[in-house]
């Protein structure tokens, strides 16, 4: 199973790369050539590539679900 993780674009490096923040202090350089990501956007990242631009609400909900799964707390409803 493969997962894509939401991240916030914190710096545009060039036409195909950006730095993102995964929300827990982890920052990485990703490839943005597949989407039209702008500074401040949330993107879904898989294998170092942004594959979709998300709304802030979608990103926060997904991160909340991942956190619940990692902790094994409560019911996770998709």
N, C-alpha and C positions, 0 to 999 in steps of 0.2 A: 504494500500500500504506500502511496506517495501522498505527501501533504504539501500544501502551499500555505505560506504564513503571511499574514498582513504586516506591512511595514509602512512607515511614514517617510516620504521623500524629504530629506533635510538639506540636500545640496545637489544641484545639477552640475555634473562635471563636464559633459559634452553632449552631443546629439544622441549618444547611445549609452551613456552611463550616468549613474547617480549614486549618491550615498544615501542610505536609508537607516532608520532607527526602528528596531523591532519592539520598542517600548519598554524594554527591561535593561537598557543601557548597552545593548549589543548593537553596534553599528557596522554596516558592511557596504562595500561597493557592489552594485548590481548592474545588469544590462537592461536597458529600457527600450531597446530597439523594437519591441513588439507592441508597445503601447504609447500613447501620447500622455506621458506623465509630466506633471508640473510641480514646482516647488510647493510643498504642503499637502500634496495629494497622498492618499493611502493607496498602496498597490499590493496585489497578491503576488508573492514571490515563490517561485519553484525552481530549484537547481540554479539559483543565481540570476534568473530572468524574471522580470516583472511580466506577468501574463494577463493582468486585468487591473483596471483602476476601480477602486471601491469607494463607496461613500464612507464618511467617518463612522456612521452608525453601523454599517456592515462590518467594518474593520474591528470596532470595539466589541461587537457581539461575538465575532469569531474568536478574538483573543480571550474573551471571557469563557467561552466554551473550552478552548484549549487549556486554560488555567484550571477549570473544573476537572477536566479529564486527567491532567497531570497530578492533581491532588487526590483524585478519587473521591471527591466530596460531592454529595448531592446527586440529584438526577440531572442528566444531560439530555436535553430535548433538542433535536435537530428539526 
